[in-house]
Amino acid sequence: MGRLRILAGGAAMILLLLTTASCNWFLSFPEQGTRAPISHNPVLKIGERYTDLCTMNVPDHLHRESISHAVFHHRPFLIFFGAPVHCTPCVHEDRLIKGLMDIYHSRMAFVHIDDYEDSEQATVHDWRVHGEPWVALINREGTIANVIPGDASYDSLNVMIKKLVR
């Protein structure tokens, strides 16, 4: 019985340690209410194929505007970090965000950062991204309004976007 308690206590300590470590890991992304990093993310240039920037199997049209351009022009934006080629939830997220972009593209910018080929790119470092998918909504003043780690729902993002663009 004493041995079982020691094992259970050890397991609880390991679980606590892992939980605490992962919380810090997730909390490294910029927080809601802080200024968004003004990054110069890769954008699709004339003559480039979308596959040069994105691992999605169909064009998502989320690589046309830079974060710095959106912030400079006081344009709210959604930024999505995810690599669809190896992240199943990222494929779903990409399609969901593309659907929202089709509705709101005239009122805000939509940016996708695919770090599969280049996880060391400056934008990933600026935003302190660890894991995926991540979505953040940034208001006209360049302040982070919402942060969504993991898979987001269409309805929740739609509500957040409506508040952002009014």
C-alpha positions in Angstrom: 0.0 0.0 0.0 2.9 2.4 0.8 4.6 1.6 -2.4 1.4 2.4 -4.3 1.1 5.8 -2.6 4.7 6.6 -3.6 4.0 5.7 -7.2 0.7 7.6 -7.3 2.5 10.6 -5.7 5.3 10.5 -8.2 2.8 10.2 -11.1 0.9 13.2 -9.7 4.1 15.3 -9.5 5.1 14.4 -13.1 1.6 15.3 -14.3 1.7 18.6 -12.4 5.1 19.4 -13.8 4.0 18.6 -17.4 0.8 20.6 -16.9 2.7 23.6 -15.6 5.3 23.4 -18.3 2.7 23.2 -21.1 0.8 26.2 -19.6 3.9 28.4 -20.0 4.4 27.0 -23.4 0.9 28.0 -24.5 1.1 31.3 -22.7 4.1 32.4 -24.7 1.8 33.6 -27.6 1.1 37.3 -27.3 -1.8 37.9 -24.9 -5.2 39.5 -25.5 -5.1 43.2 -24.9 -1.4 43.6 -25.9 -0.1 45.2 -29.1 0.2 42.8 -32.0 3.8 42.3 -33.3 4.2 44.3 -36.5 5.6 41.5 -38.7 6.6 41.5 -42.3 5.1 38.1 -43.2 5.6 36.5 -46.5 3.0 37.5 -49.1 2.3 36.0 -52.5 4.1 37.9 -55.2 3.2 38.2 -58.9 4.3 35.0 -60.6 4.6 33.0 -57.4 2.5 29.9 -56.8 0.5 29.7 -53.6 2.4 26.4 -52.9 5.5 28.5 -52.4 4.0 29.8 -49.2 1.3 27.3 -48.2 1.0 23.6 -47.8 -2.8 23.5 -48.2 -3.8 21.4 -51.2 -6.1 24.1 -52.7 -5.5 27.8 -52.8 -6.8 29.6 -49.7 -6.1 33.2 -50.8 -4.9 34.0 -47.2 -1.4 35.1 -48.3 -2.1 38.4 -50.0 -1.8 41.0 -47.2 1.0 41.7 -44.8 0.5 42.2 -41.1 2.5 45.5 -41.2 0.2 46.8 -44.1 -2.9 46.0 -42.1 -1.6 47.7 -38.9 -0.4 50.7 -40.9 -3.7 51.2 -42.6 -5.7 50.6 -39.3 -7.3 47.5 -40.9 -8.5 44.8 -38.5 -7.2 41.4 -39.3 -7.3 37.7 -38.5 -4.0 35.9 -38.4 -3.9 32.1 -38.6 -0.8 30.0 -37.8 -1.0 26.4 -39.1 0.6 24.0 -41.5 -2.2 21.9 -43.2 0.2 19.4 -44.6 0.8 17.8 -41.2 -2.0 19.2 -39.0 -5.5 17.8 -39.6 -7.2 20.6 -37.4 -5.3 23.1 -39.5 -7.0 21.9 -42.7 -10.4 22.4 -41.1 -9.3 25.8 -39.7 -8.0 26.9 -43.1 -11.4 26.1 -44.8 -13.4 27.8 -42.0 -11.3 31.0 -42.2 -11.5 31.0 -46.0 -15.3 30.9 -45.7 -15.2 33.9 -43.3 -12.8 35.7 -45.6 -15.3 35.3 -48.4 -17.8 37.2 -46.3 -15.6 39.9 -44.6 -12.7 40.5 -46.9 -13.8 44.0 -47.7 -13.8 45.0 -44.0 -10.7 43.3 -42.7 -7.6 41.4 -43.7 -7.0 37.6 -43.4 -3.4 36.3 -43.0 -2.2 32.7 -43.0 1.3 31.9 -41.8 2.3 28.4 -42.8 5.5 27.5 -41.0 5.9 23.9 -42.3 8.8 24.7 -44.7 10.2 27.5 -42.5 9.5 27.3 -38.8 12.3 29.8 -38.2 10.7 32.6 -40.2 10.6 36.0 -38.4 6.8 36.1 -38.1 6.7 32.8 -36.2 9.4 34.2 -33.8 7.7 37.6 -33.5 4.4 36.0 -32.5 6.2 33.3 -30.3 4.2 30.5 -32.0 4.6 27.0 -30.5 2.2 24.4 -31.9 -0.8 24.9 -34.1 -3.4 25.9 -35.0 -3.4 29.4 -33.5 -5.8 32.2 -34.5 -5.7 35.8 -33.3 -8.0 38.7 -34.1 -6.5 42.2 -34.1 -8.5 45.4 -34.0 -8.0 48.7 -35.9 -5.6 50.0 -33.3 -3.3 47.0 -33.6 -4.3 45.5 -30.3 -5.0 41.8 -30.0 -8.7 41.4 -29.4 -8.9 37.6 -29.2 -6.5 34.6 -29.1 -7.8 31.1 -29.9 -5.3 28.3 -29.4 -6.3 25.1 -31.1 -9.3 24.5 -33.2 -11.9 27.3 -33.4 -15.5 27.1 -34.4 -17.1 29.0 -37.3 -19.8 30.4 -35.0 -17.4 31.7 -32.4 -15.1 33.3 -34.9 -18.0 34.8 -36.8 -19.2 36.5 -33.5 -15.7 37.8 -32.8 -15.3 39.1 -36.3 -18.7 40.9 -36.2 -17.6 42.7 -33.0 -14.2 43.6 -34.6 -15.6 45.2 -37.8 -18.5 47.2 -36.5 
